[in-house]
Amino acid sequence: MPFADFKRPSIAIAQLKTVIGEKSPDIEVQEIYLNSDVAAYLSPDIYEFISLSGPSNTIGFGDWFFRQQAFPELEDNTAAYFDRYGIQLGQESIDIYYAVIKEKREQLGTFLQQMIDQYQLTTYDIVGFTSMFMQNVPSFALARLLKAQRPGVTVIMGGANCEAPMGEEIVRQLPFIDYTFSGPALISLPAFLDACLQNDEQQKHRINGVFSKRNCSLNMEDVAPGQWKPVAPVGQERPINDVVAVDYDFFMEQYNNGFAYTGKKPYLLFETSRGCWWGAKAHCTFCGLNGGNMGYRAIGPAKAIEYINGLFQKYKHQVDLFSCVDNIIPKEYFTDVFPLMKVPDNISIFYEVKADLLEDQMQVLVDARILQIQPGIESLDTSTLKLMRKGTTAFNNIRLLKYCIQYGVEPYWNLLIGFPGEQEETYERYAGMLENLYHLPPPAGVFPVRFDRYSPYFTKADSYGLDLHPLDYYSFIYPFEATVMSNMAYYFADHNYNSEYIRHAAKWVQRLQQIVTAWGERWKRTGDLPVLKLLNEHGRQVIFDTRHTYERYVLSPVHLAILEVLSTHKNKAAAFNALPGFPQNELEEGLAFLFEKGLIFEEKGSMLSLIPATGIHDVVKTGEVLLEA
């Protein structure tokens, strides 16, 4: 459903189709990518703005877009919505809405009816929706219209938005949603379909992780002896080593027929683990992933290699990117899987990783063509990283960004601010040093931290001094009272508006966004990226620096020695002790020069060279004046 990225298939749908075929081969299953139809309806670029942009996701624009179709009894609130969120969207986006999107929104009823007719949805006995992020209200809109035309159709819904208690509240509040599936459904959905085939009406309400209006109306204390008991809040999980094959043929055919003209490349998904090995040890305070089961489990190496290589062989001529849906990369794969994969030369792979990767691990990733990563950097301040329980440091994060330059890996990361307990000093330091990092891959933006359901900030809100309520955009979308939305919402905000951490973040967010926006703009200049390099020119070691202006200057032996020592972070005493061949005053002067030139990152007395180890380049230039240091 919209607003999932139309350039990728749903691995959940692909897996579910496979297991239904295994358990009940006589059941006819049709997968439908309505998000592709909506992308064609709106135009791919407008669709991607709604589905992928930070501002749109921050204000739930995709859900609001379908609001009138899901809840037609509500008065249109366009003016009030844009009065509230216009600043976040920006005037250009608002102008596009009124010029293009408004008319499309007003015609959504006709469009949805066309989809029902095109896919003959009224002929199916069961219609299911999968929902995460901004897919709830689009699903509700189509389900309402479908149920009105064929009341007897069974409407089911699953995905991250349906985990307990959200799925329970959905099935209670929405008359056109009959069942919701919480947590894994690879076992519960086939069991539900079997109950349907057997006409076992009672069994449909007894499957763990499957919520219905009947079983959600019962509380444990209300159950009399002999009656059924409430179901478990999540479905039973299929063992991860019972690997489920995925078939993306239908998606690829639909995509190529509808979007080949755009030049936008599709990409395919695969899974090698569930849960988070770091989160099982120290749950990051803001992370709401793995609500049902943080415990880490990974596919065994032999099966993983067979599974991944099979996808490569089948689809290597149709896509050039495979994206892993794991929350964190399996540590053992660095030795037991990645060196043994047969990755075609045209393929790149995406993985989420922990930011404390070592250089030899980066080499393994590159050799396996894992060239895109999400390292969970989040912050460049060690005190803030401790507040998050990230288990890393600012030095590790910067070292990773340097490795990305060195090895040609593309990292995706955000700079998050506004953590409870975060000090204003952090933002002052950012304002003074971020521009020195312009040669490193930039974050997507600066964003205030969000309090997600299932995160420690949510489950232990009182211990963090938080007064959490659903983000206010929910009130512009849903017709439900506050207690209902507290169960249905995934995103929350602290209403302690006078908290010191909120005031500090509000004071600095615009300034930091300006710095990071300028950083990102520099990286959009193809062929003219900001660089910081150490070059060998006729035996002289020369800095080539375009982070701010164009600079070239020669480094002296003491500069080179200090930078070499600081290739790993050290305090001044340790660095100078490692250089006994230089007089103290020469070391002090050399260090001061390196700081003046912005070549060193410093935090609480420890220092790290900012120059990526890109190797010594033999550059021959004539007619240029070098500044002797």
Secondary structure, 3 states (H helix, E strand, C coil): CCCCCCCCCCHHHHHHHHHHHHHCCCCCCCCCCHHHHHHHHHCHHHHHHHHHCHHHHHCCHHHHHCHHHHCCCCCCCHHHHHHHHHHHHCHHHHHHHHHHHHHHHHCHHHHHHHHHHHCCHHHCCEEEEECCCCCHHHHHHHHHHHHHHCCCCEEEEECHHHCCCHHHHHHHHCCCCCEEECCCCCCHHHHHHHHHHCCCCCHHHCCCCEEECCHHHCCHHHCCCCCCCCCCCCCCCCCCCCCCCCCCHHHHHHHHHHHHHHCCCCCEEECCEECCHHHHHCCCCCCCCCCCCCCCEECCHHHHHHHHHHHHHHHCCCCCEEEECCCCCCCCHHHHCHHHCCCCCCCEEEEECCCCCCHHHHHHHHHCCCCEEECCCECCCHHHHHHHCCCCCHHHHHHHHHHHHHHCCEECCCEEECCCCCCHHHHHHHHHHHHHHCCCCCCCCEEECCEECCCHHHHCHHHHCCCEEECHHHHHCCCCCHHHHHHHCCEEEECCCCCHHHHHHHHHHHHHHHHHHHHHHHCCCCCCCCCEEEEEECCEEEEEECCCCCEEEECCHHHHHHHHHCCCCEEHHHHHHCCCCCCHHHHHHHHHHHHHCCCEEEECCEEEECCCCCCCEECCCCCCCCEEC
